Amino acid sequence: MTLDLFDTYDYDDDSYVCPGGKRLRPRNRNFATARGDVGQDGFIRYRARQQDCGGCALRERCTPNMPARKVTRSVHEWARNLARDIATTDAYVTSRRQRKKVEMLFAHLKRILKLDRLRLRGPNGARDEFHMAATAQNLRKMAKLIPMPAQPLPA
């Protein structure tokens, strides 16, 4: 049996629950003047009380080098969770495959056809240069699709 040492986040209570069942909160006491939970680096630190971790049976495996468990959570964690959920859908896998095809075309334009720097001036020149490079790329792709005629063997 493996021990799961991951904390679970409780959205309703804005707290983490440690593997031992204790709550980790951004503040464990009330201050006379209200303080913000978010640090200057954009993270919220959730801490357990030392007396909660002191008598816990999981203490040695959970927090071996700290007096109490501490978890940092970004203020943008909800967006990360949403992105993780979207990344598991079939529509995302399809769109990622299609995006890769387009990105590979642009990478080919930049690396092989040397379109990393535009040489013509102005927006019209840039458009014309891009259209010429894209046309060259399309002609190369079309040339690969046309079958080559069989050459007669020399007698």
Backbone torsions as a table, in degrees:
resi	resn	phi	psi	omega
1	MET	NA	127.6	178.4
2	THR	-95.8	147.6	-179.1
3	LEU	-94.8	126.5	178.8
4	ASP	-89.2	111.6	-177.9
5	LEU	-101.2	23.6	178.7
6	PHE	-92.1	143.7	177.2
7	ASP	-87.0	150.4	174.9
8	THR	-112.4	139.1	-177.5
9	TYR	-91.8	132.5	177.6
10	ASP	-102.8	108.0	-176.1
11	TYR	-66.6	-37.1	-177.1
12	ASP	-67.4	-38.9	-175.0
13	ASP	-96.7	-7.0	-174.7
14	ASP	51.5	56.4	179.2
15	SER	-151.9	161.7	173.6
16	TYR	-101.1	152.0	174.1
17	VAL	-114.5	119.9	-177.2
18	CYS	-76.3	168.6	-179.9
19	PRO	-60.0	-24.4	178.5
20	GLY	-83.5	-3.4	178.1
21	GLY	94.0	3.8	-179.9
22	LYS	-88.6	152.4	-179.6
23	ARG	-88.7	135.6	172.6
24	LEU	-108.6	121.6	-174.9
25	ARG	-119.9	157.2	178.0
26	PRO	-68.6	-26.9	175.0
27	ARG	-142.2	134.9	-177.6
28	ASN	-104.9	1.9	176.2
29	ARG	-146.5	163.3	179.3
30	ASN	-94.2	134.6	179.2
31	PHE	-103.1	154.4	179.5
32	ALA	-63.7	-42.9	174.5
33	THR	-107.3	136.2	-176.3
34	ALA	-64.5	137.6	178.3
35	ARG	-117.2	150.2	177.2
36	GLY	-79.9	155.0	-179.7
37	ASP	-88.4	-22.6	-173.5
38	VAL	-88.9	128.7	177.5
39	GLY	-78.7	177.4	-179.2
40	GLN	-67.1	-23.2	-179.5
41	ASP	-87.7	1.7	177.6
42	GLY	86.4	15.8	180.0
43	PHE	-115.2	148.2	172.7
44	ILE	-105.3	131.4	-179.6
45	ARG	-103.1	120.7	177.7
46	TYR	-101.1	127.2	-176.4
47	ARG	-126.8	147.5	171.2
48	ALA	-93.3	159.1	175.4
49	ARG	-78.7	150.7	-177.7
50	GLN	-62.9	-34.6	-179.9
51	GLN	-70.2	-25.7	176.6
52	ASP	-69.6	-43.1	-178.4
53	CYS	-80.8	-22.6	-175.7
54	GLY	-61.9	-43.1	-177.0
55	GLY	-99.9	11.5	-176.2
56	CYS	-78.8	141.0	179.4
57	ALA	-72.8	-23.4	-178.7
58	LEU	-90.6	4.3	-172.1
59	ARG	-54.8	-45.7	-176.3
60	GLU	-66.0	-33.0	178.7
61	ARG	-90.0	-26.6	-174.7
62	CYS	-82.5	-54.6	-178.2
63	THR	-134.8	76.0	-175.8
64	PRO	-70.7	-28.8	-174.9
65	ASN	-113.1	11.5	-178.8
66	MET	-129.3	153.3	177.8
67	PRO	-71.5	-28.5	179.9
68	ALA	-150.5	160.0	-177.9
69	ARG	-73.1	139.7	178.6
70	LYS	-137.4	134.1	179.4
71	VAL	-128.0	133.3	175.7
72	THR	-103.8	141.3	-178.8
73	ARG	-135.8	129.6	179.0
74	SER	-71.2	151.2	176.4
75	VAL	-69.9	-15.5	179.6
76	HIS	-100.4	17.1	-176.5
77	GLU	-64.1	-31.3	178.6
78	TRP	-62.9	-37.7	178.9
79	ALA	-69.7	-37.8	177.4
80	ARG	-64.2	-41.4	178.0
81	ASN	-64.3	-39.5	177.5
82	LEU	-63.5	-42.6	178.5
83	ALA	-64.9	-38.7	177.3
84	ARG	-64.0	-39.3	179.0
85	ASP	-67.0	-41.1	179.4
86	ILE	-65.2	-37.0	-176.7
87	ALA	-66.0	-15.0	-179.6
88	THR	-91.7	-3.7	-177.4
89	THR	-83.9	157.1	177.9
90	ASP	-68.3	-35.2	179.5
91	ALA	-62.8	-35.8	179.0
92	TYR	-67.5	-40.7	179.3
93	VAL	-62.3	-41.3	178.2
94	THR	-64.2	-46.8	-178.6
95	SER	-66.1	-34.4	178.3
96	ARG	-65.4	-39.3	177.8
97	ARG	-64.6	-42.6	178.9
98	GLN	-67.5	-39.9	177.7
99	ARG	-62.2	-38.4	-179.1
100	LYS	-63.9	-39.4	178.3
101	LYS	-60.6	-45.1	-180.0
102	VAL	-67.0	-43.5	-179.5
103	GLU	-63.8	-35.1	178.2
104	MET	-66.2	-35.7	176.8
105	LEU	-63.4	-44.0	178.7
106	PHE	-67.2	-37.5	177.6
107	ALA	-63.9	-39.2	177.9
108	HIS	-65.4	-42.3	177.0
109	LEU	-58.7	-43.2	-175.5
110	LYS	-74.1	-42.2	-173.1
111	ARG	-86.9	-51.5	-173.5
112	ILE	-81.0	-46.4	-177.2
113	LEU	-90.3	8.1	174.0
114	LYS	55.3	44.4	178.0
115	LEU	-96.2	23.2	179.7
116	ASP	-70.6	-22.4	178.5
117	ARG	-137.2	127.1	-180.0
118	LEU	-80.9	136.9	-176.4
119	ARG	-101.1	-22.7	178.7
120	LEU	-87.7	147.6	-175.5
121	ARG	-90.0	153.9	173.7
122	GLY	78.2	166.4	-178.9
123	PRO	-64.5	-37.4	179.2
124	ASN	-67.7	-40.4	177.2
125	GLY	-63.5	-41.6	178.9
126	ALA	-64.4	-41.9	179.1
127	ARG	-62.9	-45.8	-179.5
128	ASP	-62.5	-42.4	-179.5
129	GLU	-65.1	-40.3	178.1
130	PHE	-65.1	-42.8	179.4
131	HIS	-63.5	-38.5	177.7
132	MET	-64.8	-42.4	179.6
133	ALA	-66.7	-40.8	179.1
134	ALA	-66.1	-37.8	177.3
135	THR	-64.1	-43.4	177.4
136	ALA	-60.9	-39.8	179.1
137	GLN	-65.4	-42.1	-179.8
138	ASN	-67.3	-37.6	177.8
139	LEU	-64.8	-38.9	177.1
140	ARG	-63.8	-40.4	178.6
141	LYS	-66.7	-40.8	180.0
142	MET	-67.2	-35.6	179.5
143	ALA	-63.7	-32.0	178.3
144	LYS	-72.9	-24.7	-178.3
145	LEU	-80.7	-25.9	-178.3
146	ILE	-78.8	124.9	-179.8
147	PRO	-70.6	142.5	178.3
148	MET	-79.7	137.9	177.6
149	PRO	-68.4	146.5	-179.8
150	ALA	-69.8	131.8	-179.6
151	GLN	-88.3	134.7	178.1
152	PRO	-68.7	144.3	179.8
153	LEU	-74.1	138.6	178.0
154	PRO	-68.6	141.2	-177.0
155	ALA	-89.8	NA	NA
